[in-house]
């Protein structure tokens, strides 16, 4: 199924992500951004929450986005792992990129799970299956494990931010230094060559029009 599989780009030495992988990638990025921003707003007790949302509403959004990010991280890793274990490139460059992606997904899942389990510790099991918080954001379990897990959650978020920053810098390096179109491809650009069967199909419209003009001869 072409929508689920990555494809090898002819003459580029790179693997193009499938539409599903792209969709999950951007959904995960969006969920992480929402979780981070709403979490910062909800737990910044030195600042007033925005007029359009209460602190508890922000915390609920933080929780839902965090759970969604964890589930999307599992999905993203599941889509990337098979291709990572199957060597497609002699230089293993794509396997390295996928391994980095799986590492980011693991960080997202660990950050999400640590807070989720911490909220449910001390016998508050309703937090495990409730999409919305069953206790307000300042409610803390008496379990010592909860404090350890919340500290771990905070540390993992910091590590994740650093990993995402490196990920973005790497994407910019590919786009503006290596000029291999990696960033444009993740935004859905199809201005690239791809292989189909035994032949190469050029899908850049301008290049196709130019080739047609060259090949047309009078009287043909």
SERO-4910 file (N, C-alpha, C, O; in steps of 0.05 Angstrom, whole numbers):
BEGIN
 pado doro    nc1    nc2    nc3   cac1   cac2   cac3    cc1    cc2    cc3    oc1    oc2    oc3
  Unk    A     17    -24      0      0      0      0     18     25      0     32     29     19
  Unk    A     17     40    -21     35     63    -24     31     85     -4     50    100      2
  Unk    A      7     87      8      2    108     27     15    102     54     18    120     70
  Unk    A     22     77     59     33     69     84     63     64     83     76     64    104
  Unk    A     74     61     59    102     55     56    118     79     46    108     95     31
  Unk    A    143     81     56    161    101     45    171     91     18    171     67     13
  Unk    A    180    110      1    190    102    -25    218    113    -29    225    134    -18
  Unk    A    234     99    -44    261    108    -50    261    127    -73    248    122    -94
  Unk    A    274    150    -70    274    170    -91    297    165   -110    320    163   -102
  Unk    A    291    162   -135    311    156   -155    332    178   -157    325    201   -159
  Unk    A    358    170   -156    380    188   -159    385    207   -136    403    224   -138
  Unk    A    371    204   -114    375    221    -91    388    207    -68    400    220    -51
  Unk    A    385    181    -66    395    166    -43    379    170    -18    389    164      4
  Unk    A    355    181    -20    339    186      3    313    170      1    305    162    -21
  Unk    A    299    167     24    274    154     25    252    175     31    254    189     51
  Unk    A    232    176     14    211    195     18    190    184     37    182    161     34
  Unk    A    181    199     57    162    190     76    135    187     62    128    203     44
  Unk    A    119    167     71     92    163     60     73    185     71     80    198     91
  Unk    A     50    189     57     31    208     67     21    203     96     17    222    111
  Unk    A     18    178    103      9    171    130     30    179    151     24    190    172
  Unk    A     56    173    145     77    180    163     79    211    166     82    221    188
  Unk    A     75    225    144     75    254    146     52    264    163     56    282    180
  Unk    A     28    253    159      5    261    174      9    256    204      3    273    221
  Unk    A     19    233    211     24    226    239     46    244    251     44    253    274
  Unk    A     66    250    235     88    268    244     77    295    252     84    305    273
  Unk    A     61    307    235     51    334    241     30    334    262     27    353    277
  Unk    A     14    312    264     -5    310    286      9    308    313      1    320    332
  Unk    A     31    292    313     47    290    337     60    316    345     60    324    368
  Unk    A     71    330    325     83    356    331     62    376    342     68    391    361
  Unk    A     38    375    331     17    393    340      8    386    369      5    404    386
  Unk    A      5    360    375     -3    352    402     18    359    422     12    368    444
  Unk    A     44    356    415     65    363    433     66    393    439     69    402    461
  Unk    A     61    409    418     61    438    421     38    447    439     42    464    456
  Unk    A     15    435    435     -8    442    452     -3    434    481     -9    449    499
  Unk    A      7    410    484     12    400    512     32    418    526     29    425    549
  Unk    A     53    426    511     74    443    524     63    471    531     67    481    553
  Unk    A     49    483    512     40    511    516     18    512    538     19    530    555
  Unk    A      0    493    537    -22    493    557    -10    486    585    -20    495    605
  Unk    A     10    468    585     22    461    610     36    484    623     34    489    647
  Unk    A     51    499    606     65    523    616     45    543    628     50    555    649
  Unk    A     23    547    613      3    567    622    -11    557    647    -17    573    665
  Unk    A    -18    531    649    -33    521    672    -16    522    697    -27    527    719
  Unk    A     10    516    695     26    512    719     43    537    726     59    536    744
  Unk    A     40    558    711     53    583    717     36    599    736     19    615    728
  Unk    A     40    594    762     22    606    782     30    635    788     16    649    803
  Unk    A     52    645    776     59    673    779     45    691    759     46    715    761
  Unk    A     32    678    740     18    694    719    -12    686    719    -19    663    726
  Unk    A    -28    704    711    -56    699    709    -62    683    683    -50    689    662
  Unk    A    -80    664    683    -87    650    659   -101    669    640   -112    689    648
  Unk    A   -102    662    614   -116    680    595   -145    682    602   -157    664    614
  Unk    A   -157    704    594   -185    710    601   -205    689    589   -227    686    599
  Unk    A   -197    676    568   -215    658    554   -214    629    565   -228    612    555
  Unk    A   -197    623    584   -195    596    594   -186    596    624   -169    612    632
  Unk    A   -199    579    639   -191    576    667   -166    559    669   -158    546    650
  Unk    A   -153    560    692   -129    544    696   -135    514    694   -119    499    683
  Unk    A   -158    506    705   -165    477    703   -172    469    675   -166    447    667
  Unk    A   -183    488    659   -189    481    631   -162    478    615   -160    461    598
  Unk    A   -143    495    622   -117    492    609   -104    466    617    -91    453    600
  Unk    A   -107    458    642    -95    433    651   -109    409    637    -96    390    629
  Unk    A   -136    411    633   -150    390    619   -140    388    590   -136    366    579
  Unk    A   -135    411    577   -125    410    550    -96    399    549    -89    384    531
  Unk    A    -81    406    570    -53    395    572    -54    365    575    -38    350    562
  Unk    A    -72    355    591    -74    326    595    -83    311    570    -71    291    562
  Unk    A   -104    322    556   -114    309    532    -92    309    510    -88    289    497
  Unk    A    -79    332    507    -58    334    486    -35    316    493    -23    304    475
  Unk    A    -28    313    519     -7    295    527    -13    266    521      4    251    511
  Unk    A    -38    258    527    -46    230    521    -46    225    491    -36    205    482
  Unk    A    -56    245    476    -56    242    447    -28    240    436    -22    224    418
  Unk    A     -9    256    447     19    255    438     31    228    444     46    218    427
  Unk    A     25    216    467     35    190    473     25    169    453     41    152    444
  Unk    A     -1    170    447    -12    150    428     -1    154    400      5    135    386
  Unk    A      2    179    392     14    185    366     43    177    364     53    169    343
  Unk    A     57    180    387     85    172    387     88    141    382    106    133    368
  Unk    A     70    126    394     70     97    390     64     91    360     78     74    348
  Unk    A     45    105    349     38    101    321     61    108    302     68     94    284
  Unk    A     74    131    308     96    141    291    120    121    292    131    115    272
  Unk    A    126    112    317    148     93    320    142     67    305    159     55    293
  Unk    A    116     58    307    108     33    294    111     35    264    118     15    250
  Unk    A    106     59    253    109     63    224    139     65    216    146     57    193
  Unk    A    156     74    234    184     78    227    202     54    232    221     50    218
  Unk    A    195     38    252    212     15    260    216     -5    238    239    -12    233
  Unk    A    195    -14    223    200    -34    202    221    -25    181    238    -41    173
  Unk    A    218      0    172    237     10    152    265     13    164    285     10    150
  Unk    A    267     19    190    293     23    203    308     -4    204    332     -5    200
  Unk    A    293    -25    209    306    -51    212    312    -64    184    327    -83    183
  Unk    A    301    -52    163    305    -63    136    324    -44    122    316    -22    113
  Unk    A    350    -51    119    370    -32    107    363    -27     78    362    -45     61
  Unk    A    359     -1     71    353      6     44    376     22     31    376     26      7
  Unk    A    394     32     47    415     50     37    443     39     44    447     31     67
  Unk    A    462     39     26    489     30     33    501     47     55    516     36     72
  Unk    A    496     74     56    509     90     76    493     91    102    501    104    122
  Unk    A    470     77    103    454     75    127    444    102    137    436    105    160
  Unk    A    445    122    120    436    149    128    407    150    136    400    162    156
  Unk    A    390    136    121    362    137    127    356    121    153    338    129    168
  Unk    A    370     99    158    366     84    182    373    101    206    360    100    227
  Unk    A    394    118    204    402    135    226    381    156    231    374    162    254
  Unk    A    369    168    210    348    187    213    324    175    226    312    187    245
  Unk    A    316    151    218    293    138    229    298    131    259    280    132    275
  Unk    A    323    123    265    329    116    293    326    141    310    316    140    333
  Unk    A    335    164    300    332    189    315    302    196    318    294    204    340
  Unk    A    286    191    298    257    195    300    245    177    321    228    186    337
  Unk    A    253    152    322    243    133    342    251    142    370    236    139    389
  Unk    A    275    153    372    284    163    398    267    186    408    260    187    431
  Unk    A    260    204    390    242    226    397    215    216    405    203    225    425
  Unk    A    204    196    390    179    184    397    180    171    425    160    173    440
  Unk    A    202    158    431    205    145    457    205    166    480    194    162    501
  Unk    A    218    189    475    218    211    494    189    221    499    181    226    522
  Unk    A    174    225    477    147    235    479    130    215    496    115    223    514
  Unk    A    133    189    489    117    169    503    125    168    533    107    166    550
  Unk    A    151    170    539    159    169    567    150    193    582    141    190    605
  Unk    A    151    217    570    141    241    583    111    239    588    102    247    610
  Unk    A     96    229    569     67    227    572     60    206    593     43    211    610
  Unk    A     73    183    592     66    161    610     74    168    639     60    160    657
  Unk    A     97    181    643    106    187    670     85    205    685     79    200    708
  Unk    A     75    226    671     55    243    684     29    228    688     16    232    708
  Unk    A     21    212    668     -4    198    669     -4    178    693    -24    177    708
  Unk    A     18    163    696     20    144    718     22    159    745     10    150    765
  Unk    A     37    181    745     39    197    770     12    207    780      6    206    804
  Unk    A     -4    216    762    -31    226    770    -48    204    781    -66    209    797
  Unk    A    -43    179    772    -60    156    780    -49    142    805    -62    123    815
  Unk    A    -26    150    814    -13    136    837    -28    142    862    -44    161    864
  Unk    A    -23    127    883    -36    131    908    -65    123    908    -81    133    924
  Unk    A    -72    104    890   -100     94    890   -119    110    873   -143    104    873
  Unk    A   -110    131    860   -128    147    844   -130    136    815   -123    148    796
  Unk    A   -141    111    814   -141     96    789   -159    108    768   -156    102    744
  Unk    A   -178    125    776   -196    138    756   -180    154    736   -188    158    713
  Unk    A   -156    164    744   -139    180    726   -128    163    703   -120    174    683
  Unk    A   -128    137    706   -117    120    685   -136    118    661   -126    115    638
  Unk    A   -162    119    665   -180    114    643   -198    138    637   -214    138    618
  Unk    A   -195    160    652   -211    184    647   -195    202    628   -172    209    633
  Unk    A   -208    210    607   -195    229    588   -191    256    601   -170    268    597
  Unk    A   -210    265    617   -208    290    631   -198    285    659   -203    264    670
  Unk    A   -185    305    671   -175    301    698   -197    297    718   -218    311    717
  Unk    A   -194    277    736   -214    273    757   -207    288    782   -224    291    800
  Unk    A   -183    299    783   -174    316    805   -163    342    793   -154    342    770
  Unk    A   -164    364    808   -155    389    797   -124    389    795   -111    370    805
  Unk    A   -113    409    782    -85    408    774    -66    410    798    -43    401    796
  Unk    A    -75    421    821    -57    423    844    -60    399    863    -45    397    882
  Unk    A    -79    382    857    -82    358    873    -58    339    869    -51    333    847
  Unk    A    -46    331    891    -23    313    890    -28    288    906    -41    288    927
  Unk    A    -18    266    896    -20    241    910      0    241    933     20    255    932
  Unk    A     -6    225    954     12    223    977     34    202    971     52    199    987
  Unk    A     32    189    949     52    169    942     79    182    935     80    200    919
  Unk    A    101    172    948    128    183    941    134    179    911    149    194    899
  Unk    A    124    157    900    129    151    872    118    173    854    130    179    832
  Unk    A     96    186    862     84    207    846    104    230    842    107    241    820
  Unk    A    117    238    864    135    261    862    160    254    845    170    270    830
  Unk    A    168    229    847    191    220    831    183    220    801    199    229    784
  Unk    A    159    211    795    150    210    767    145    238    756    151    243    733
  Unk    A    135    257    773    131    284    763    158    297    758    161    313    738
  Unk    A    178    292    775    205    303    770    217    291    744    230    305    729
  Unk    A    212    265    740    221    252    715    207    264    691    219    269    670
  Unk    A    181    269    694    165    282    672    177    309    664    181    315    641
  Unk    A    184    325    684    195    351    679    222    349    665    229    364    646
  Unk    A    239    330    674    265    326    662    263    316    633    277    325    616
  Unk    A    244    298    629    240    287    602    231    309    582    238    309    559
  Unk    A    214    327    592    204    349    575    228    366    567    230    375    544
  Unk    A    246    372    585    270    387    579    287    374    558    297    386    539
  Unk    A    292    347    561    307    332    542    293    332    515    306    334    494
  Unk    A    267    329    515    252    328    491    254    355    476    256    355    451
  Unk    A    253    377    490    256    403    477    283    405    463    285    416    441
  Unk    A    304    396    477    330    396    464    331    379    439    343    386    419
  Unk    A    319    355    441    319    337    418    303    349    395    311    346    372
  Unk    A    281    362    400    265    374    379    280    397    367    279    401    342
  Unk    A    295    412    383    311    434    372    332    424    353    336    435    332
  Unk    A    345    402    360    365    389    343    352    379    317    363    381    296
  Unk    A    328    367    321    313    357    298    306    379    278    309    376    254
  Unk    A    298    402    288    291    425    271    316    436    257    316    442    233
  Unk    A    338    438    272    363    447    260    373    428    239    384    437    218
  Unk    A    370    402    243    378    383    223    361    386    198    371    384    175
  Unk    A    335    390    201    317    394    178    326    419    162    326    419    138
  Unk    A    332    441    177    341    465    163    368    461    149    373    472    128
  Unk    A    386    445    161    411    439    149    407    424    123    420    430    103
  Unk    A    389    404    123    383    389     99    372    408     77    378    405     54
  Unk    A    355    426     85    341    443     66    359    464     54    359    469     30
  Unk    A    375    478     71    389    501     61    419    496     57    432    512     43
  Unk    A    430    475     68    459    469     63    461    446     44    474    448     23
  Unk    A    449    423     50    451    400     32    432    404      8    437    392    -13
  Unk    A    412    420     11    393    426    -11    381    400    -23    380    398    -48
  Unk    A    373    382     -6    361    357    -16    331    357    -15    318    337    -20
  Unk    A    319    380     -7    290    382     -7    276    368     15    252    363     13
  Unk    A    290    360     36    278    344     58    255    359     71    234    348     77
  Unk    A    259    385     77    238    400     90    214    404     73    191    401     82
  Unk    A    218    409     47    195    413     29    179    387     26    155    387     25
  Unk    A    193    364     26    179    339     24    162    333     48    140    322     46
  Unk    A    171    342     72    155    337     96    131    356     97    111    350    111
  Unk    A    131    377     81    108    394     79     90    386     55     71    400     48
  Unk    A     97    364     42     80    353     21     88    360     -7     74    353    -26
  Unk    A    111    374    -11    120    380    -38    126    355    -54    137    336    -43
  Unk    A    119    354    -79    124    331    -96    144    338   -118    145    324   -139
  Unk    A    159    359   -115    178    368   -135    203    351   -134    224    361   -125
  Unk    A    201    326   -141    222    306   -138    219    284   -158    197    281   -170
  Unk    A    240    268   -162    237    244   -178    231    220   -161    240    218   -138
  Unk    A    215    203   -171    209    178   -157    209    155   -176    202    159   -200
  Unk    A    215    131   -167    217    108   -185    191     93   -185    179     89   -164
  Unk    A    183     84   -208    159     68   -211    167     45   -230    171     50   -254
  Unk    A    168     21   -219    175     -2   -236    203      1   -246    222      4   -230
  Unk    A    207     -1   -273    234      0   -284    242     28   -294    265     32   -302
  Unk    A    224     47   -293    230     73   -303    227     95   -283    215     91   -262
  Unk    A    238    118   -289    236    141   -272    215    160   -283    215    166   -307
  Unk    A    198    170   -265    177    189   -273    183    215   -261    185    218   -236
  Unk    A    186    236   -277    191    262   -267    164    276   -262    148    279   -280
  Unk    A    160    285   -237    134    296   -230    136    326   -226    116    338   -217
  Unk    A    158    338   -232    159    367   -230    147    378   -256    155    372   -278
  Unk    A    126    395   -252    111    404   -275    128    420   -294    126    417   -319
  Unk    A    145    438   -284    161    455   -302    181    439   -317    185    443   -341
  Unk    A    193    420   -304    213    403   -318    199    386   -339    210    383   -361
  Unk    A    175    376   -334    160    361   -353    153    377   -377    155    368   -400
  Unk    A    144    402   -373    137    420   -395    162    426   -412    160    427   -436
  Unk    A    184    430   -399    209    436   -414    217    413   -431    225    416   -455
  Unk    A    216    388   -420    223    365   -435    205    360   -459    213    353   -481
  Unk    A    179    366   -455    160    363   -477    166    382   -499    165    376   -523
  Unk    A    174    407   -492    180    427   -512    205    419   -528    207    424   -552
  Unk    A    225    407   -515    249    399   -528    244    376   -548    255    374   -569
  Unk    A    226    358   -539    221    334   -555    202    338   -579    201    321   -596
  Unk    A    188    360   -579    169    365   -601    185    375   -625    201    393   -623
  Unk    A    181    362   -648    194    370   -673    173    377   -694    151    366   -694
  Unk    A    180    395   -712    160    403   -733    152    378   -750    169    362   -757
  Unk    A    127    377   -755    116    355   -772    112    329   -757    104    309   -769
  Unk    A    119    328   -731    115    303   -716     87    301   -706     80    281   -693
***
